[in-house]
Amino acid sequence: MSAADYPLGVLIVDDEPLARARLARQLQTIDGCQLLGEAADGESALQQLDLLDPDLLLLDIEMPGENGLQLAAQITARPNPPAIIFCTAHDEFALPAFAVAPSGYLLKPVSVEQLAQAIAQARRLSKPQRQALRAQSPHSEPNSARGRRHIKAVSRRGVQLIDVDDIRCFIAEDKYVIAHHSGGETVLDESLKELEAEFGERFVRVHRSAIVALDYITGLQKGGDGYCVTLNGVAIAPAVSRRLLSSIKSLLSEMA
C-alpha cells in the first residue's frame, strides 16, 4: 500500500458540538479518511492523541482553556506529530497558525470542497510520508537557502499553501501575480520582482510579466506573435520577450 492509499485517521477538536458534527459529516464524503474520534478541549485532545494516534487533526483555535495555537505548539513539538488543519471563524490567526503548524487554515463555515482540498495537501505531510522522508526535513539548511518551501495565499476560501517545487511559473496580471501549478492557478499578493529576488536560482525571467521554473521548461515554441516557452504539466506557455529571447535560447542550449 502506498502512502497515497493509506487511510488517514482524523481527530476533530472543537468545543462546538455542531461544528464537530458538520466536519464529521463532511469527512464521510471524502475518500481515504477515517474519523477516529472527537475532542471538545485541549486536555481531551491530548488524551485522544495518545490513545488514537491520528494522522490528522482538524483543530479549532478559540476554545475554553488552552487554545488551538497553544495545543498545536505542544503537539508539533512531539516526535512524528500528526498534520494539523485549523478550522476557525477568525482570519486574524493565520500567520501565528502557520508558525506552529503549516498544514492548512480554513475559515468557517468550511465547505466539503475546501476540506477535501486541504486534506489532500495535508496528506503530503502525513505520518507515512514523514516516516519515509524523515531525512528530507523541511527545516534543513539546503532548502532554507533556496527560499521558502511554500507560498501562502489568503482568500475568502481560507489559506492555501503552495509547494514552490510544484509551481511552473509566475505571471503578473494587473495588480496581482498568478502562480500556475499542477493544482491550477492561485492569485498571490506578492510582486513578481520580490518572487524573482527570492527564487532567482530556480526561476528565470522570460518576459517583464513572467518568470518560469527552470526544472519544468520543455522548450521554445514559435507562434504568430513570437516565441513562447513550453512548460511540463500546465497548458499555459508564457511569451518570451524579444529582448530576452537570445539569453533564453542560450540557457536552453546549456540545459540540453
N, C-alpha and C positions, 0 to 999 in steps of 0.2 A: 504493500500500500504506500503510495507516495504521500508527501506532506500535504499536497493539494486535496487528497482524498480523505485525509484524517478528519474524523468528526470533531468539530470544535465544541468543547464543553464550555458553556456560558453561565456566569453567575450575574444576576441582576441585583444592584444595590441602589435602593431609592426608598426614602421614607414615605412616599405617597403610594398607597395600595393601588390606586387607579393607574398610576404611571407604570408600576411594575406589571400590572395585568396587561396593559397595552403593549409593552415591549415583549411580554411572553407570547401574546397572540401573534405579533409580527414575526417573532423567531420561528414559529411553527411553519411559516410560509417560505423560509429561507433554507435552501438545501445545504446540508453539511453542518447544521448547527444543532446542538442538543442542550436544552435548558437543564442545568444541574441543580439549581436552587435559587433562592431569593433571600435578601437581607434588607432590613429597614434602617440599619445604622452601622457605624464603623466597627464597633465591637463584634456585632453579629457577623459582619462581613469577614473579619479576620478568622473567626471560628469556622465559618463555612469554607474559607480559603484553605485552611489546614485540613479540613475534612474531605472536601470535594476535589481539590487540586484542579481548578478550572484553567482553561486555556485563555479565556477572555472574560473581562469584567465590563458590564455596562453600568457606569457609575454616575450617580447624581453628584452635584457639588454642594449645594446648600442642604445640609441635614442637621438634625439635632446632635449636639456633642461634636465629635471630630468631623470636620467637613471632608468633602471628597478629595480636595487637594492634599490635605494632611494625610488622609488614608492612602492616596496614591503614592505619596513620597515614601511612606513606610513599606508599601508593597514592592515598589520598584527597587528598593534597597536590598530586597531578598535575593538569594540565588535563583536564577531562572524564573523570573516573575512572569505572570500572565500579561497579555496585551490588555490595554485599557482604552475604552472609548467613553468619553464623558458625554452624558446626555443631560442637558441643563436648560433652564429657561433664561439664562443670563449669558450675554455675549462678552461681558467685560472680563471674564476669567480665561479667555482663550490663551493669552500669552503665558500667564503663570501655569496653565494646564499643560501646555506643550513643554514647559521647562521640566516637568516631572514625569510626564507620560505621553509621548508624542505618537499615539496610535490613532486618535480620532477625536473630534469635538463636534457634537451635533446639538442643534438648538431645538427645544421642544416647541410645538408638537413634532415629534420625529416621524417622518413617513417611512413606510417599509422600503421604498426605493433608496432613500438616504441611508437607512440602516444596513441594507444589503451591500451598498457600495462601500460603506465604512468597514464592514466586516470583511469584505473581500480584500481591502487594503490591509487591515489588521492581521489577516491570515498570513500575510507575508512575514509578519513579525511574531507569529505564534510560536509556542514552545517547540514543536517539531522542527521548525526551521532554525530556531536559535540553537537547538541541540546539534543540528547538522552543520551549522555555520558558526559555531562558537568562536573559532579563530578569527572570523571576519567581523570583529567588533565594530559598531558604528562610531565608537569613540577613538578608534585607532588613529595614530598620527598621520599616516599617508592619506587617509580620506579627508581629515580636517584640513590638511594643507591644500586640498583642491577645492575648498569652499564647502558650502552646505551640502548635505546629502539629500535634503528635502527642501522644497519651497512651499510656504504656507499661503493659501489663498482663502480669503474670508468672503462669504456671500450670504444671501438670505437662506441658502440651503445649509449653512453651517460652515465648518472649517475643513478644508481639504489639504492633505499633504501630498505633494507630487514628488516622486523619486526623480532626482535630477538625471540619473543614469537612463531614465526612460524617456526623457524629453528629446525630441528630434530637432526642434527649432523654436526660437522666439521671434514673433512677428509683431512689430509696432503698428497699431491701428488707432488713429485718433489720439485719445489721451491715455490709452491703455496698451499693455503688451499681452499678447496671447501666446501661451505655451501649448505647442502641439505635441501630443504624446500618444502612447498606444491606447489610452482610455478615452481619447477625444481631444477637446480643446478646453483650456482653463484661462480665464481672464486674471491677470496679475496687476497689482497696484505697485509695480516697480518699473523703473525706466530701463530701456534697452542698454543705455550706457552703463548703468550700475551692474546689470547682469553680465555684460561683456567684461567689465573690470574684474568681477568675481570669478567668472568661469572661462576666462580667456584662453586657458590651456586646453580646454575641451571643446570650445565652440569657436567658430571663425565667422567674421563678418563677410557677407556676400552682397549686402545692399545696405543703404542707410537705414532701412526699416527691417532688416533681418540678420540674425546670426543663427548658424546651424551647427549641429553636433557633428564633430569630425567622425565619430565612430559609426554614424548612420548614413554618411554620404555614399551614394552608389554611382554617381556620375553626373555629367552635364548633358543637358538636352537643349537643342536649338529649336526655337519656335519663331513665329512671325515677328514677335516684338523683341527678340534677342535670346539670350540664354537663361536657363533656369537650372537649379541644382536639384537632382532627384534624391530622395531620402527613403531608406528602408522602413517599412511599417506604417507610413502615412501617405495619404493621397496628395497632400499639398507639396508643391515644388516651388520654393522661393525663387524669385527673379534674381539674377546676378547683374549688378550694375556694370556698365561699360568700363568705368574706372577701375573696378576690382577684378574684371574678367581675367586679365593676364596673370595676376597673382593666384587666382583660384585654379587656373589651368596648371600653373607650375606646382601648386600644392598637390593637386590630384596626381600629377606625374610622379611626384616624390612618394606618394602613398601607394602607387600601383606596384 
